[in-house]
Amino acid sequence: MIPGKFRSVSGRATNNVNCGLHLVIQTSPFPEKNKVELRLNKETPSFPGRLLQHDLERNYSSRQGDHINLVSSSVSSFHILQRSSEEKILYSDRLTLERQKLTVCPVIDGEEHLRLLNFQHNFITRIQNISNLRRLIFLDLYDNHIEEISGLSTLRSLRVLLLGKNRIKKISNLENLKSLDVLDLHGNQRDVDNLPCLQRLFLSFNNISNFESICCLADSPSLSDITFDGNPIAQEPWYKHTVLQNMLQLRQLDTRRVTEEERRMASVVAKKEEEKRRESHKQSLLKEKKRLTINNIARQWDLQHRVTNIAANQDRKNSDSPSLDPCQMDGSTTSAFPEETGSLDSVLTNALQALSVTDTHLVDVDGDTLSLYGSGALESLDRNWSIQTAGMVTTVSFTFIEFDEIVQVLPKLKMKFPNSLHLKFKETNLAMLQQFNALAQLHRVDQLTIDPQGNPVVNFTLWKYYVLFRLSHFNMQKINGTEVTQNDMIMAERLFGILAHVASSELPHYRVISILGDARKKQFRYLQETKGKKHGIVNEENNDSKRFVGENTNRAMLNYTTRDFYNEKLEETKEKKKFCKIYIEDLVKEATEISMKKEALQKLWPQMFIELVRDAVLETRNKNSYMKLCLQQIADQK
Amino acid sequence: MMLSPERLALPDYEYLAQRHVLTYMEDAVCQLLENKEDVSQYGIARFFTEYFNSVCQGTHILFREFSFVQATPHNRASFLRAFWRCFRTVGKNGDLLTMKEYHCLLQLLCPDFPLELTQKAARIVLMDDAMDCLMSFSDFLLAFQIQFYYSEFLESVAAIYQDLLSGKNPNTVIVPTSSSGQHRQRPVLGEASMLEGVEASLFYQRLESLCDRHKYSCPPPALVKEVLSNVQRLTFYGFLVALSKHRGISQALGALPDKGDLMHDPAMDEELDRLLAQIPDLVNSVSASPEASCLPSRTPHRAGFSWRPLHHARKVDAESDGSTEETDESEI
């Protein structure tokens, strides 16, 4: 009558339970203490299940209690159940009390032979008053409000206990049910993890698809045997080692012994995964930080430009109401309408300072690309880069840095990153063609990318040709991603070739030397300023001078001096100019004096000549007296 | 030691100043000081030779600071010429450039060339309108020539124009042509184009008096008269455009060839071909065949001046011929 190994299934959806589980408890053939097997099986939508259920119901015919009288007893406030004797005889071993709206288990009198008890679809909250039914084999409490498994300790013969769709929170008090074959606990709120004795758990075909549903099993110290086959989770690539890693006490997985090797592998893999996850998390954090830094730098760059623009405008306009943009941009400014230019400046510098507290520059090496953001990043070129890292860098990208500042560190760049072949400039304020002259000092540039954003020079029609012309010794391959063709080179030469010719051949010799010398001196000065000056630098300079010869010398005339340096130089020459002026003035004074004197002499000379002649004639009129006079003069001299 | 009477008439300083001798002297000595180490290698005499040769040839202004470039009319003319020679190819190529780009080209030759001058030149070409427009090389060059060479003159002209426009006439001198003595009514701006600009004849009178007393170089008054005689009224920029396009004025300046020949420079074209030939795997495209040179040929008799600006006295008529100048007096 009662099925031995009972595989009952249920296809009902469950809310609180992660998987609709049927626990099937079987006592082991070797009654070791507290060894309990749990088999949770659930076959896919479960017609057979329902069938079985219906079978059950059919077999144990559910009558709506026609023959049952419920008599309430005043003594125990329980209903006392009595059946007519006919019923008793007919169905002596089964009792069906389903859908009786029972809230408590009634006392069942005189039914000690009862083997099947059906309390389905009631509102029973506690299992009570059935301890006397010691012959009970089948107890069905499906669809009630039972919160706790209790009151079953005397039912040693119980083999099927159906507690599905109740409110059971934990599995307990099942120790005495040594004959229990089937325990149905689906549709409850129970936690599997509180089974201290649970050793073997069969969870095949339960539609478990993620690990979170069963991670609670990891806490069960006694669990040594578990099956998951037939679940989606078993198909996952991480299934085996995740399970093994988390359930260290397992000895069998899917009916196969867990070997040490597997365990070790699992832990290794799990560690790797953890590493990877940590790494990618770190990466994304880094990326985010980078992004924020770059935004910060961009804002600072913008702010600086507004300052210079405003300063320039104010120089020209002398207006009292400066642009309001920076004030609005930075919410921290106090007064919105500063009257004086002075206060506006201070407002802006305050804003600038506020920004500089946070990160103001970023240096990023990513394989073959070195990216520099913000002018502070240029200092990083001084760092001790490992030869390997530095050697791998083939692309250097500058963003949010003034080109004039970049020019000053180009010698350093040349030294530290000798393989850099591709230069990228974005938001570097490249505005003039002659700034490209500065790039000539590098070893070699294969590719040049000038981003239109922040580089007005790109708007010129001729900029590419000028680059090709000035840097012709590089044999550049690409500019802004487009290949350089032979025609481009020809056009560049055609446009600017004469400039180079004029620059080199028509300048006086001393100017050629001085311009070349200037360039070399500048480089030497930059090199000297780097820390750790080595003797190698001297060689560097020699190489440079040789290279100058190698480079088209006619182009070498075309140099770029940053505005600051240029003004510096002009300042230096002011002194000299003043001196020269004074010197020449003196010369001129002398010369004019002399010429005046000459002129005067010219005028006076005829008269003077006449007088001379007259004097002489007068003197020598009387030869004798003149001779005497001369002799006397000679005598007097002694 | 033949000193022409005219020279004797001037006091020494003024004479020197007129010829800007001092400027070059000072600059020469300054350059000497700056390049002491390099020059000492081959001697001071050679240095001065080179320096003054380059002044004669007009190459002394290359890559020099702006204050030097604009110091003398000769410098300015040399600069214009250098600019023309170096970038004629850009014009020949037919590219139209913006004002900013022309400015860049100027800065290639003179790193601190001020933007305002270029802007003013562009205004002449574009008639003070749409400053972002593209300009052709010849248009720009001719306008730039006028603007740069006569910049002080033009400023005064602008002031005069403004005066005339607003009806002020501080000059109460009665000029023989009596009609101009009457003051004009204040022209209401925004009326019909009849009242646009100023009256040409009045304008010319003011300019003439300006030329007389101006110590900076001015265009030859006769040519200015020519420009103004064609129209009844004209605006400031109209006047400037007319100046820039007038061939006579350009010739008088002497820095650039005629407009029609602006693209021709056979000597440089040859040089360019040679340079192009050095590029490997080049398919040669032949440049224009050499035509009759329009440049004033260098006369070996002269003391090296290859074109006329240095001899351009203030009055067009009195052109002194300094070919017999002897220099054994000076020991420079």
Interface residues (C-beta under 8 A of the other chain):
Chain A: M432 L433 Q434 P456 N459 F460 T461 L462 Q486 M489 I490 M491 E493 R494 L495 F496 G497 I498 L499 A500 H501 V502 A503 E506 L507 P508 H509 Y510 R511 I513 S514 I515 G517 M557 L558 T561 Y566 L570 T573 K576 K577 F579 C580 K581 Y583 I584 L587 V588 A591 T592 S595 M596
Chain B: D12 Y13 L16 L22 M25 E26 D27 V29 C30 Q31 L33 E34 N35 D38 V39 Y42 F47 E50 Y51 N53 S54 Q57 T59 H60 L62 F63 E65 A82 R85 C86 F87 R88 T89 V90 N93 D95 L96 L97 T98 K100 E101 C104 L105 Q107 L108 P111 D112 M268 E271 L272 L275 L276 I279 D281 L282 S330
